[in-house]
Amino acid sequence: PYALEEIVQILAIRCATENIEIEEDALAHLATIGTKTSLRYVVQLITPAFVLAGTLGKLKISKDEVDEINSLFYDGKTSARILQEQAEHYIS
């Protein structure tokens, strides 16, 4: 597991590499989500959050876009837990 500061740095590098602008509080929020889920998950949220920001006419990802995109997707652990909890609803 990565520390919060490490996740912030990795996300900042990823955004810089892809020329994606993100507000500092959105970056911190995304990193916090990453400490509870995974680095892979939050890295994958960057692009859809940027697309959402663009459709709203924004040039930077804000915390609002991070929250909305996070509400649309599940990380791997959460997805597996939900499938296991609802196993009786699926054909096996």
Salt bridges, closest charged atoms under 4 A:
GLU18 OE2 - ARG14 NE 2.43
GLU65 OE2 - LYS58 NZ 2.76
ASP67 OD1 - HIS29 NE2 2.53
ASP67 OD2 - LYS63 NZ 3.53
GLU85 OE2 - ARG81 NH1 3.19
GLU88 OE2 - HIS89 NE2 3.24
